[in-house]
Structures are given as C-alpha cells and as structure tokens.
Amino acid sequence: MISVAFKNVMRPVIRALIGVVACTAACAIGQVPATAQPSVSVSASATATVVNDRLQAWLRAEAESPNAAAAASQVNAAIARALAVAKDYPSVKVASAGYSTQQVSEKVKAQRWHVVQSISLDSADFTVAANLISKLQDDNGLLLSGMGFSLLEKTRREAEDSVTQQAIRMWQTRAQQAAMGLGFSASKPGHVTVQTGDGGRVFPMARATAMSASANAPIAIEGGTTDVTVSVSGEALLQ
C-alpha cells in the first residue's frame, strides 16, 4: 500500500505535470495558422510614345606624330578652339569627354604617337546644336564620334506620372475581372509593385570618321521618339 506521506509528496508533482500537458495542448492549438485569404497575381502595363527633346553628341580631335608632345599640342589646340567657338552657343552644354595617348608601332611605318581628345554636347535645341556640330567639323576639323537622342529628365518624369495612373487603372480592372472569373464578387490590392522602364537612354551611333566630311549646311537631325513604360504587378486579395 502507498503510504499517506508518499501521496502527499506526489500530489504537487502530478498537478505540475497536468499543468504542463494542458499548457502544451493550448499552445499547440494557438499555433494553428488561420486560413490564408485567397488571392490572385495580376500584372498590367501602359506605354506612352514621347518625342525626344534631348540631343547628345560627341566630337573628337586626333593627331599623330613621332613626338608625343607634338601630337598632344596639336590636339589640345584644336579642342581649345572648339571650346572657344562653343561659348557663342549658350543653349548647348559642352564638356570634356575623354583624352588618350597611344603609341603605335607598325612594320610599314615608323613608330609614332596617336593622341585623341573628345568633347560632349548636350542640348534641347536641335537646330542650334546641329549648327554647332557642323561648324566644329567644317571650321575646326573635329570628327563626329556619335550622336544620340533621349528625353529630358522633366519630360520623362511627367510622362511616367501620366503612364503610372493608366497602368494602375488597368491593374485594378484586371484584378476585378480575375476575381469575378474565379467566383468572387470583389478584390482589394495586396502587395503591389510599380516599376518604370529605362526610357530616356541615349543610344549613340557607331563611330564614323566619314561624317567629318560634311558640307557647310547643318547636318540633318531627326530626334525620333522614346517609349515610356510603367508596369504594375502584385496580389489581388479576393473577397
């Protein structure tokens, strides 16, 4: 037989074990995840075609000589003249774009130094920029390395703002259609991402020395257009 003293000792232990079991069961019940709200992934995008209003061009002066200093002096003088001419065109931003000196060795020619220095032009006035480019080629002997068109930052932002509203409205319409197609009466946005494209990039044309032999008339310029795209994607919570 179990003594009364032993029973008295075991009662607190048994009560503690019962409490642990009860707590474990309650905690396990509390950890059961609630049923997730049904959702559907929806995406939409909108695009606007905008006329480019920014021109960028790159011109260079080149010289070769058996003497590196002589070649550098010739190039520096040509660039200095070009920068002086560009001051008469305040609507065109002009900046130095690069400088390189390279030793050239060929079997059929004596060793010599090839020096190149470039400048960049940036303007929203295509006509003025074209006049300056032609003048720098014809009168100053610079070579046109490349030219590209893009959107001014202000133009791009305004286009993105407008297209974003269009894309959001399209996303909302598609979300509602998806909800109804799946047998739900409505939907509301969950986690949604709005992403803009990279409209406004400049695509320079390939280097072409033949373009340096221009006539006195300004070069022909057609800026083209840029597509500004905004995409919206995310979850539509079904109700």
C-alpha positions in Angstrom: 0.0 0.0 0.0 1.0 3.5 -0.8 1.6 5.5 2.4 -0.2 8.7 3.1 3.2 10.5 3.3 4.1 9.4 -0.2 0.7 10.5 -1.6 1.2 13.9 -0.1 4.6 14.2 -1.7 3.4 13.2 -5.2 0.3 15.4 -5.3 2.2 18.6 -6.2 4.2 16.7 -8.9 1.1 15.3 -10.5 -0.6 18.7 -10.5 2.5 20.2 -12.2 2.6 17.5 -14.9 -1.1 18.1 -15.6 -0.5 21.8 -15.9 2.3 21.2 -18.4 0.2 18.9 -20.5 -2.7 21.4 -20.5 -0.4 24.3 -21.5 1.2 22.3 -24.3 -2.2 21.4 -25.7 -3.4 25.0 -25.5 -0.2 26.4 -27.1 -0.4 23.8 -29.9 -4.0 24.9 -30.6 -3.0 28.5 -30.6 -0.2 27.9 -33.2 -2.5 26.5 -35.8 -2.4 29.1 -38.7 -5.6 30.8 -39.8 -6.8 30.0 -43.3 -5.0 32.4 -45.7 -7.1 34.8 -47.7 -7.4 33.7 -51.3 -5.5 35.9 -53.8 -4.5 36.0 -57.4 -1.4 37.5 -59.1 -2.2 40.3 -61.6 0.0 42.3 -63.9 -0.6 45.2 -66.2 1.4 47.8 -68.1 0.9 51.0 -70.0 3.1 52.8 -72.6 3.3 56.3 -74.0 5.4 57.3 -77.0 7.1 60.6 -76.4 9.0 62.8 -78.8 12.7 63.0 -77.8 13.7 66.5 -76.7 17.4 66.0 -75.8 20.4 65.7 -78.1 23.8 64.5 -77.1 26.8 64.3 -79.4 30.5 63.5 -79.1 33.2 65.0 -81.2 37.0 64.4 -81.1 40.3 65.8 -82.3 43.0 63.4 -83.4 46.7 63.8 -84.2 49.7 61.5 -84.9 53.3 62.4 -84.6 56.7 60.7 -83.9 56.8 63.1 -81.0 54.1 62.6 -78.3 54.3 66.2 -77.1 53.8 67.5 -80.7 50.7 65.3 -81.2 49.3 66.4 -77.8 49.9 70.0 -78.6 48.0 69.8 -81.9 45.0 68.1 -80.3 44.9 70.5 -77.3 44.9 73.4 -79.7 42.1 72.0 -81.7 40.0 71.4 -78.6 40.7 74.8 -77.2 39.5 76.4 -80.5 36.3 74.3 -80.4 35.6 75.3 -76.8 36.0 78.9 -77.7 33.6 78.6 -80.6 31.0 76.7 -78.4 30.8 79.7 -76.0 28.8 81.5 -78.7 26.1 78.8 -78.3 24.9 79.1 -74.7 21.9 76.7 -75.3 24.5 73.9 -75.8 26.3 72.4 -72.8 29.8 71.5 -73.8 32.2 69.4 -71.6 35.4 67.5 -72.0 34.7 63.8 -72.6 38.0 61.9 -72.7 41.7 62.0 -73.5 44.0 59.2 -74.6 47.6 58.8 -75.8 48.7 55.6 -77.6 52.0 54.5 -79.0 51.5 53.0 -82.5 54.1 50.6 -83.9 53.7 49.0 -87.4 56.2 47.3 -89.6 55.5 49.5 -92.6 55.5 52.8 -90.7 57.8 54.4 -88.2 56.8 54.4 -84.5 54.5 57.3 -83.7 52.1 58.6 -81.1 48.3 58.8 -81.6 46.5 61.3 -79.4 42.7 61.7 -79.1 40.7 64.2 -77.1 36.9 64.4 -77.1 34.1 66.8 -76.1 30.4 66.2 -75.5 27.5 68.4 -76.5 24.1 68.3 -74.8 21.2 70.4 -75.8 17.4 70.6 -76.1 17.7 72.9 -79.1 18.4 70.6 -82.0 18.8 73.3 -84.6 21.4 75.2 -82.7 23.2 72.0 -81.8 23.3 70.9 -85.4 24.8 74.3 -86.4 27.5 74.0 -83.8 28.3 70.4 -84.8 28.7 71.4 -88.4 30.8 74.3 -87.6 33.1 72.3 -85.4 33.6 69.8 -88.2 34.0 72.2 -91.1 35.9 75.0 -89.5 37.8 73.3 -86.6 38.4 69.8 -88.1 36.8 67.8 -85.4 35.3 64.4 -86.1 31.8 63.4 -85.1 32.1 60.2 -83.0 28.5 59.7 -82.1 25.1 61.2 -81.6 22.0 60.1 -79.7 18.6 61.3 -78.6 16.6 60.9 -75.4 14.2 62.7 -73.1 14.9 65.5 -70.7 14.5 64.4 -67.1 11.5 66.7 -66.6 9.8 65.3 -69.7 10.5 61.7 -68.7 9.1 62.3 -65.2 5.9 63.9 -66.5 5.4 61.0 -68.9 6.0 58.4 -66.2 3.5 60.1 -63.9 0.8 60.0 -66.5 1.5 56.4 -67.6 1.6 55.2 -64.0 -2.0 56.3 -63.4 -3.0 54.4 -66.6 -1.2 51.3 -65.6 -2.8 51.3 -62.1 -6.3 51.7 -63.6 -5.6 48.8 -65.9 -4.3 46.7 -63.0 -7.5 47.4 -61.0 -9.7 46.4 -63.9 -7.8 43.2 -64.5 -7.9 42.4 -60.7 -11.7 42.8 -60.7 -12.1 40.7 -63.8 -10.0 37.9 -62.3 -12.0 38.0 -59.1 -15.3 37.7 -60.9 -13.9 34.9 -63.1 -12.9 32.9 -60.1 -16.3 33.3 -58.5 -15.6 36.2 -56.1 -17.6 39.4 -56.0 -14.7 41.9 -55.5 -11.0 42.2 -54.7 -8.6 44.6 -53.0 -4.9 45.3 -53.5 -2.4 43.3 -51.5 1.3 43.8 -52.1 1.7 45.7 -55.4 4.8 46.8 -57.2 5.0 49.8 -59.6 8.1 49.7 -61.9 9.1 52.2 -64.5 11.2 51.4 -67.6 14.5 52.9 -68.7 13.1 55.3 -71.2 15.4 58.2 -71.9 18.6 56.3 -72.5 20.9 57.6 -75.2 21.8 55.2 -78.0 25.0 56.6 -79.6 25.6 55.8 -83.2 28.7 53.9 -84.2 32.0 55.9 -84.6 32.2 57.2 -88.1 35.0 59.3 -89.4 33.3 59.7 -92.7 30.8 62.1 -91.1 33.6 64.6 -90.6 33.5 65.5 -94.3 30.3 67.5 -94.1 29.2 70.3 -96.3 28.6 73.8 -95.0 24.9 73.1 -94.4 23.9 71.9 -90.9 23.7 68.1 -90.5 20.2 66.7 -90.8 18.7 65.7 -87.5 15.6 63.6 -86.7 15.2 63.0 -82.9 12.7 60.2 -83.1 10.7 59.0 -80.1 11.1 57.1 -76.9 8.6 54.7 -75.3 8.0 55.3 -71.6 6.5 52.2 -70.0 5.2 51.6 -66.4 4.4 48.1 -65.2 2.2 47.2 -62.2 2.2 43.7 -60.7 1.1 42.2 -57.4 -1.6 40.3 -55.5 -5.3 41.0 -55.6 -7.0 39.7 -52.4 -10.3 38.1 -53.3 -13.4 38.9 -51.3 
